[in-house]
Amino acid sequence: MTDTSEERHGGCLCGAVRYTVRGEPTYTGNCHCRSCQRATGAGFVTWVGAKPENFEVTKGQVTICETSPGARRGFCGRCGSSLNMTADGFTDVAIIAVSFDDPSFVQPAANVFLDYQQPWVVIDESLKSYAGLPGH
């Protein structure tokens, strides 16, 4: 891990998996895609980006499932808590915001994949909005 300016910790519900993230987030955002909805059982997922060298699993092991071609979601193999995601074409590790011990630092900057927004989810109009994924 290279950046030591800020250190945050998190993990799964049962405590079998723990991680540390150093440095400021590379991005934050709410994803409304169907894969995120199905993987977490929620209307959307708030993600926090981190440089891979700043993300370290400090206890246990993240179980990986390729949920769509090139997209790998990480979760606890014991309790099933969703934790992170990596994908081909993305340079960062995406970490589920609420898996941090104190997720109150997260300030989402955008909503993505709004084409899949559920009608019962209220959107914060002050955030940037994208029908899909910006730049793709």
Backbone hydrogen bonds in HBPLUS format (Angstrom, degrees):
<---DONOR---> <-ACCEPTOR-->    atom                        ^
c    i                          cat <-CA-CA->   ^        H-A-AA   ^      H-
h    n   atom  resd res      DA  || num        DHA   H-A  angle D-A-AA Bond
n    s   type  num  typ     dist DA aas  dist angle  dist       angle   num
A0023-GLY N   A0006-GLU O   2.71 MM  17  4.79 146.4  1.82 134.3 142.5     1
A0008-ARG N   A0021-VAL O   2.79 MM  13  5.23 161.2  1.83 156.0 162.6     2
A0021-VAL N   A0008-ARG O   2.77 MM  13  5.23 161.6  1.81 155.6 160.5     3
A0101-ASP N   A0009-HIS O   2.85 MM  92  5.93 176.5  1.85 141.9 142.3     4
A0010-GLY N   A0019-TYR O   3.06 MM   9  5.38 152.6  2.14 144.0 144.8     5
A0019-TYR N   A0010-GLY O   2.87 MM   9  5.38 156.7  1.93 143.7 143.2     6
A0011-GLY N   A0099-SER O   2.91 MM  88  5.58 156.1  1.96 157.9 157.9     7
A0012-CYS N   A0017-VAL O   3.10 MM   5  5.62 151.6  2.18 146.9 151.3     8
A0018-ARG N   A0059-LYS O   3.04 MM  41  4.84 154.4  2.11 127.6 129.8     9
A0058-THR N   A0018-ARG O   2.84 MM  40  5.47 143.7  1.97 125.4 136.4    10
A0059-LYS N   A0018-ARG O   3.32 MM  41  4.84 147.2  2.43 132.3 124.5    11
A0020-THR N   A0056-GLU O   2.84 MM  36  5.34 153.8  1.91 153.1 161.9    12
A0056-GLU N   A0020-THR O   2.94 MM  36  5.34 160.3  1.98 161.0 165.6    13
A0022-ARG N   A0054-ASN O   2.90 MM  32  5.03 152.6  1.97 139.1 148.2    14
A0026-THR N   A0049-GLY O   2.91 MM  23  4.95 158.0  1.96 117.3 124.1    15
A0049-GLY N   A0027-TYR O   2.84 MM  22  4.94 172.2  1.85 143.0 144.7    16
A0109-ALA N   A0028-THR O   3.27 MM  81  5.66 166.2  2.29 107.4 111.5    17
A0029-GLY N   A0047-TRP O   3.09 MM  18  5.41 151.2  2.17 143.9 147.6    18
A0047-TRP N   A0029-GLY O   2.71 MM  18  5.41 165.1  1.74 166.9 166.9    19
A0030-ASN N   A0110-ALA O   2.83 MM  80  6.20 166.7  1.84 158.3 160.7    20
A0112-VAL N   A0030-ASN O   2.83 MM  82  6.21 162.7  1.86 167.0 171.9    21
A0031-CYS N   A0045-VAL O   2.73 MM  14  5.26 163.3  1.76 154.9 156.9    22
A0045-VAL N   A0031-CYS O   2.95 MM  14  5.26 155.2  2.01 142.1 149.2    23
A0032-HIS N   A0112-VAL O   3.03 MM  80  6.18 158.8  2.08 148.0 154.2    24
A0037-GLN N   A0033-CYS O   3.05 MM   4  6.34 161.0  2.08 150.6 156.6    25
A0038-ARG N   A0034-ARG O   2.87 MM   4  6.00 167.6  1.88 152.1 154.9    26
A0039-ALA N   A0035-SER O   2.87 MM   4  5.93 157.4  1.92 147.6 154.6    27
A0040-THR N   A0036-CYS O   3.14 MM   4  6.14 146.9  2.26 144.7 150.7    28
A0041-GLY N   A0037-GLN O   2.77 MM   4  5.44 137.9  1.94 144.2 155.0    29
A0097-ALA N   A0046-THR O   2.88 MM  51  5.58 173.6  1.88 152.0 153.8    30
A0048-VAL N   A0095-ILE O   2.84 MM  47  5.10 143.9  1.97 140.4 152.4    31
A0095-ILE N   A0048-VAL O   2.80 MM  47  5.10 162.5  1.83 141.4 147.5    32
A0050-ALA N   A0093-VAL O   2.91 MM  43  5.28 141.6  2.06 145.1 157.2    33
A0093-VAL N   A0050-ALA O   2.83 MM  43  5.28 165.8  1.85 162.3 163.3    34
A0054-ASN N   A0051-LYS O   2.80 MM   3  5.30 157.2  1.85 120.1 128.1    35
A0055-PHE N   A0052-PRO O   3.22 MM   3  5.35 169.5  2.23 110.2 112.8    36
A0063-THR N   A0075-PHE O   2.83 MM  12  5.31 159.7  1.87 170.0 165.0    37
A0075-PHE N   A0063-THR O   2.90 MM  12  5.31 150.9  1.99 146.2 155.8    38
A0065-CYS N   A0073-ARG O   2.90 MM   8  5.35 151.8  1.98 149.1 158.4    39
A0073-ARG N   A0065-CYS O   2.91 MM   8  5.35 165.1  1.93 152.2 147.2    40
A0067-THR N   A0071-ALA O   3.06 MM   4  6.00 124.4  2.38 145.6 160.3    41
A0071-ALA N   A0068-SER O   2.90 MM   3  5.33 171.3  1.91 141.3 142.2    42
A0088-ASP N   A0070-GLY O   2.82 MM  18  5.07 150.1  1.91 138.6 148.8    43
A0072-ARG N   A0086-THR O   2.78 MM  14  5.30 173.8  1.78 164.9 166.6    44
A0086-THR N   A0072-ARG O   2.91 MM  14  5.30 155.0  1.97 148.0 156.1    45
A0074-GLY N   A0084-ASN O   2.73 MM  10  4.93 173.1  1.74 136.1 138.3    46
A0083-LEU N   A0074-GLY O   2.86 MM   9  5.51 164.7  1.88 153.3 148.2    47
A0084-ASN N   A0074-GLY O   3.29 MM  10  4.93 161.1  2.33 120.3 125.2    48
A0076-CYS N   A0081-SER O   2.94 MM   5  5.31 150.0  2.04 140.4 149.6    49
A0080-GLY N   A0076-CYS O   2.85 MM   4  4.85 136.7  2.04 127.8 139.3    50
A0096-ILE N   A0083-LEU O   2.88 MM  13  5.44 170.9  1.89 143.2 146.1    51
A0085-MET N   A0094-ALA O   2.76 MM   9  5.07 137.3  1.94 145.7 152.8    52
A0094-ALA N   A0085-MET O   2.92 MM   9  5.07 171.7  1.92 165.2 162.4    53
A0090-PHE N   A0087-ALA O   3.07 MM   3  5.53 158.8  2.12 134.9 135.4    54
A0099-SER N   A0096-ILE O   2.95 MM   3  5.60 161.5  1.99 121.3 127.2    55
A0100-PHE N   A0097-ALA O   3.17 MM   3  5.93 169.7  2.18 121.0 124.2    56
A0106-VAL N   A0103-PRO O   3.13 MM   3  5.84 164.5  2.16 122.7 126.9    57
A0128-LYS N   A0109-ALA O   3.26 MM  19  6.47 158.6  2.30 147.6 141.5    58
A0111-ASN N   A0128-LYS O   2.82 MM  17  6.24 148.6  1.92 152.5 161.7    59
A0130-TYR N   A0111-ASN O   2.94 MM  19  6.22 141.3  2.09 154.9 166.9    60
A0113-PHE N   A0132-GLY O   2.93 MM  19  3.94 159.7  1.97 117.9 118.1    61
A0116-TYR N   A0113-PHE O   3.01 MM   3  5.88 168.4  2.03 122.4 126.2    62
A0114-LEU N   A0130-TYR O   3.05 MM  16  6.12 174.4  2.05 148.6 148.8    63
A0117-GLN N   A0114-LEU O   3.12 MM   3  4.82 169.2  2.13 103.3 105.6    64
A0115-ASP N   A0131-ALA O   3.20 MM  16  5.05 160.8  2.24 131.7 128.0    65
A0121-VAL N   A0118-GLN O   3.05 MM   3  5.55 169.8  2.06 122.0 124.3    66
A0127-LEU N   A0124-ASP O   3.15 MM   3  5.95 170.8  2.16 124.3 127.2    67
A0136-HIS N   A0133-LEU O   3.18 MM   3  5.76 151.8  2.26 144.0 141.2    68
